[in-house]
Amino acid sequence: MRTGPLVAAIAAIAAPAASAQAPVPTLWAEIGAEARATVAAETPAAALPFDPAKPVGTPGRAPIVAVHYFPPFPLSLDNGLAGRDYYARNYLRAAGEGGKFAAQRGFLRERPLPVPPGAPTHYDGRNLAIEVARASRIGIDAFGVDLLSIAGSQWPAATQLLEAARAVDPRFRIFPEPDMAGLSKLSVRGMADALEPFARHPSGLKLADGRLLVMPLAPNRMPPRYWQDLIAEMKRRGAPVAVVPDFIGFENSDQHRSYAWGITIWGTRDTKAGDRARATQIAVAKAGVPNWFAPVAPQDYRPKDGLINEARNSEAYRNQWMAAIDGRAAGVHLITWNDYSESSQIAPSSVSQFVWYDLTAYYTAWAKAGAPPRIVRDALYPVYRRQIVDLSAGSRGPAQTVVGATPLSNDVEVVALLKAPGRLTITLGGRTVSRDVGAGLQTLRMPAAPGTPSFRLTRAGKTAAAITGPWPIEARPARHDATYVGGSSLRRRVDVPGYQGDGN
């Protein structure tokens, strides 16, 4: 990400004098106001069928709802127009990046919903503020920013997020997720230097006792003594931390319990992910670790790696959320806000649109209140793929594609949030399926086929809500794309200028 003079404006965030009462710098105050206005127009009350939760600031009885923020994929990489920016020219095209991902027909299949170019000196801070405002709007409490390095082009985003949070919503928090795949050579003192700005800033996520929450990814790449020494060093500096190891693999994980305030796992992304999370939570409790952060992710499709973990539309996401809610987890770790290389993003995006964002708002409100939010208007959310995924010989799927534990599924689904019972109907390719359902969250699915699906809710023979599928299902797609996309009957589809769905 390119940076400008705004970086200098946040240089003082590590100063011990920083406090919640300190005034927001004028430039940041203007950026925060613009971001709030942008998101208020984007997601007015009528765009959601319920009242969303609010960020809590200091964690209390309700679970912390945090989301993994991935700096390599900001709203804009170069402050360009959407149809000609870096995403359009490189990441979404087979020939982009000098043909590095030509065999996969492009690095990504989706991009963030674009924003207009901003002032060259601080467009990056403006865009981060919009992302904070979007997360705050649906009740998320914090971004856990992936610290891939403590230098270079991505480090400024980690620190600018602190000022963006303070400017947009003083209740919103930022905490560090040191990524030990890239930081394994960093000394304890170097790590402490990187964490101290978060501990000193009023927008750092602190527990009620004042400790900064730190969630290292793959902590077992380092010996337990490393983290014990880090905790001691941060305490010596007057910036205490609570460490929540985030395990990707479980090698030597038992040895890391001694210093852990809580534990989480990066998790899996298929339909059994919720069951695995439940089992891990039980094991963590038996091991005596008091706090469990439940992992939740909508899907996992990695074009660059040829990997699909089958989520069966929204099923994996819903099951993981219910594992977190039923298990009364201390926290929920949403994975991710914006990692487009794994298609796990919940942020408003080019083809998934707001479907994961809106469903996240629903489950966040449920998790915080202990009961589903009251639905005040009906909403239909289509979730399906834009093609029939076929990996057989002679298909357009790349030969190296690997499917995880759950077999591939080709279905069209509607997730309905209903204020009263009704009848759900899906029509596609000359076929129709219908079912009478109750109030609340309901689903209906049918086998996918080429064409454009339509979705309808009726009561007493009258249409109460309807939406035509925002994307057609192609009979002969130009390239393989296993991304689940979506829409909402309460929103208009946002078209992305210059978006090349075929990778050309």
Secondary structure as the mmCIF struct_conf table of DSSP 4:
data_model
#
loop_
_struct_conf.conf_type_id
_struct_conf.id
_struct_conf.beg_label_comp_id
_struct_conf.beg_label_asym_id
_struct_conf.beg_label_seq_id
_struct_conf.end_label_comp_id
_struct_conf.end_label_asym_id
_struct_conf.end_label_seq_id
TURN_TY1_P TURN_TY1_P1 PRO A 5 PRO A 5
HELX_RH_AL_P HELX_RH_AL_P1 LEU A 6 ALA A 9
TURN_TY1_P TURN_TY1_P2 ILE A 10 ILE A 10
HELX_RH_3T_P HELX_RH_3T_P1 ALA A 11 ALA A 14
BEND BEND1 ALA A 15 ALA A 15
TURN_TY1_P TURN_TY1_P3 PRO A 16 ALA A 17
TURN_TY1_P TURN_TY1_P4 ALA A 20 GLN A 21
BEND BEND2 ALA A 22 ALA A 22
HELX_LH_PP_P HELX_LH_PP_P1 PRO A 23 PRO A 25
HELX_RH_AL_P HELX_RH_AL_P2 THR A 26 GLU A 42
BEND BEND3 THR A 43 THR A 43
HELX_RH_3T_P HELX_RH_3T_P2 ALA A 45 ALA A 47
BEND BEND4 LEU A 48 PHE A 50
BEND BEND5 GLY A 57 THR A 58
BEND BEND6 ARG A 61 ALA A 62
HELX_LH_PP_P HELX_LH_PP_P2 PRO A 63 PRO A 63
STRN STRN1 ILE A 64 TYR A 69
TURN_TY1_P TURN_TY1_P5 PRO A 71 PRO A 72
BEND BEND7 PHE A 73 PHE A 73
BEND BEND8 LEU A 75 LEU A 75
BEND BEND9 LEU A 77 ASN A 79
TURN_TY1_P TURN_TY1_P6 ALA A 82 ARG A 84
BEND BEND10 ASP A 85 ASP A 85
HELX_RH_AL_P HELX_RH_AL_P3 TYR A 86 TYR A 86
HELX_RH_PI_P HELX_RH_PI_P1 TYR A 87 TYR A 91
TURN_TY1_P TURN_TY1_P7 LEU A 92 LEU A 92
BEND BEND11 ARG A 93 ARG A 93
TURN_TY1_P TURN_TY1_P8 ALA A 94 ALA A 95
HELX_RH_AL_P HELX_RH_AL_P4 GLY A 96 GLY A 99
TURN_TY1_P TURN_TY1_P9 LYS A 100 ARG A 105
BEND BEND12 PHE A 107 PHE A 107
BEND BEND13 ARG A 109 ARG A 109
STRN STRN2 PRO A 112 PRO A 112
HELX_LH_PP_P HELX_LH_PP_P3 LEU A 113 PRO A 114
TURN_TY1_P TURN_TY1_P10 PRO A 120 HIS A 122
HELX_RH_AL_P HELX_RH_AL_P5 TYR A 123 ARG A 137
TURN_TY1_P TURN_TY1_P11 ILE A 138 GLY A 139
STRN STRN3 ALA A 142 LEU A 147
BEND BEND14 LEU A 148 LEU A 148
BEND BEND15 ILE A 150 GLY A 152
TURN_TY1_P TURN_TY1_P12 SER A 153 GLN A 154
HELX_RH_AL_P HELX_RH_AL_P6 TRP A 155 VAL A 168
TURN_TY1_P TURN_TY1_P13 PRO A 170 ARG A 171
STRN STRN4 ARG A 173 PRO A 178
STRN STRN5 ASP A 179 ASP A 179
HELX_RH_AL_P HELX_RH_AL_P7 MET A 180 LEU A 183
TURN_TY1_P TURN_TY1_P14 SER A 184 LYS A 185
HELX_RH_AL_P HELX_RH_AL_P8 VAL A 188 ARG A 200
BEND BEND16 HIS A 201 HIS A 201
TURN_TY1_P TURN_TY1_P15 PRO A 202 SER A 203
STRN STRN6 GLY A 204 GLY A 204
STRN STRN7 LYS A 206 LYS A 206
TURN_TY1_P TURN_TY1_P16 ALA A 208 ASP A 209
BEND BEND17 GLY A 210 GLY A 210
HELX_LH_PP_P HELX_LH_PP_P4 ARG A 211 ARG A 211
STRN STRN8 LEU A 212 VAL A 214
STRN STRN9 LEU A 217 LEU A 217
BEND BEND18 ALA A 218 ALA A 218
HELX_RH_3T_P HELX_RH_3T_P3 PRO A 219 ARG A 221
BEND BEND19 MET A 222 MET A 222
HELX_RH_AL_P HELX_RH_AL_P9 PRO A 224 ARG A 236
TURN_TY1_P TURN_TY1_P17 ARG A 237 GLY A 238
STRN STRN10 VAL A 241 VAL A 243
STRN STRN11 ASP A 246 PHE A 247
BEND BEND20 ILE A 248 GLY A 249
TURN_TY1_P TURN_TY1_P18 GLU A 251 ASN A 252
HELX_RH_3T_P HELX_RH_3T_P4 SER A 253 TYR A 259
STRN STRN12 ALA A 260 ALA A 260
BEND BEND21 TRP A 261 TRP A 261
STRN STRN13 GLY A 262 ILE A 265
BEND BEND22 ASP A 270 ASP A 270
TURN_TY1_P TURN_TY1_P19 THR A 271 LYS A 272
HELX_RH_AL_P HELX_RH_AL_P10 ALA A 273 LYS A 286
TURN_TY1_P TURN_TY1_P20 ALA A 287 GLY A 288
STRN STRN14 ASN A 291 VAL A 296
BEND BEND23 PRO A 298 PRO A 298
STRN STRN15 ASP A 300 ARG A 302
TURN_TY1_P TURN_TY1_P21 PRO A 303 GLY A 306
STRN STRN16 LEU A 307 ASN A 309
TURN_TY1_P TURN_TY1_P22 ARG A 312 SER A 314
HELX_RH_AL_P HELX_RH_AL_P11 GLU A 315 ASP A 326
TURN_TY1_P TURN_TY1_P23 GLY A 327 ARG A 328
BEND BEND24 ALA A 330 ALA A 330
STRN STRN17 GLY A 331 LEU A 334
BEND BEND25 ILE A 335 ILE A 335
BEND BEND26 TRP A 337 ASN A 338
TURN_TY1_P TURN_TY1_P24 TYR A 340 SER A 343
BEND BEND27 ALA A 347 ALA A 347
STRN STRN18 SER A 349 SER A 349
TURN_TY1_P TURN_TY1_P25 SER A 350 SER A 352
STRN STRN19 GLN A 353 GLN A 353
TURN_TY1_P TURN_TY1_P26 PHE A 354 PHE A 354
HELX_RH_AL_P HELX_RH_AL_P12 VAL A 355 ALA A 369
TURN_TY1_P TURN_TY1_P27 GLY A 370 GLY A 370
BEND BEND28 ALA A 371 ALA A 371
HELX_LH_PP_P HELX_LH_PP_P5 PRO A 372 ILE A 375
BEND BEND29 ARG A 377 ARG A 377
STRN STRN20 ALA A 379 ARG A 385
BEND BEND30 ARG A 386 ARG A 386
STRN STRN21 GLN A 387 GLN A 387
BEND BEND31 SER A 392 SER A 392
TURN_TY1_P TURN_TY1_P28 ALA A 393 GLY A 394
BEND BEND32 SER A 395 GLY A 397
TURN_TY1_P TURN_TY1_P29 ALA A 399 GLN A 400
STRN STRN22 VAL A 402 VAL A 403
BEND BEND33 ALA A 405 THR A 406
HELX_LH_PP_P HELX_LH_PP_P6 PRO A 407 LEU A 408
STRN STRN23 ASP A 411 LEU A 418
BEND BEND34 LYS A 419 ALA A 420
STRN STRN24 GLY A 422 LEU A 428
TURN_TY1_P TURN_TY1_P30 GLY A 429 GLY A 430
STRN STRN25 ARG A 431 VAL A 437
BEND BEND35 ALA A 439 ALA A 439
STRN STRN26 GLY A 440 PRO A 447
BEND BEND36 PRO A 450 PRO A 450
STRN STRN27 GLY A 451 GLY A 451
STRN STRN28 SER A 454 ARG A 459
TURN_TY1_P TURN_TY1_P31 ALA A 460 GLY A 461
STRN STRN29 LYS A 462 THR A 468
BEND BEND37 PRO A 470 TRP A 471
HELX_LH_PP_P HELX_LH_PP_P7 PRO A 472 PRO A 472
STRN STRN30 ILE A 473 GLU A 474
BEND BEND38 ALA A 475 ARG A 476
BEND BEND39 ALA A 478 ARG A 479
STRN STRN31 TYR A 484 GLY A 486
TURN_TY1_P TURN_TY1_P32 SER A 489 LEU A 490
BEND BEND40 ARG A 491 ARG A 491
TURN_TY1_P TURN_TY1_P33 PRO A 497 GLY A 498
TURN_TY1_P TURN_TY1_P34 GLY A 501 ASP A 502
#
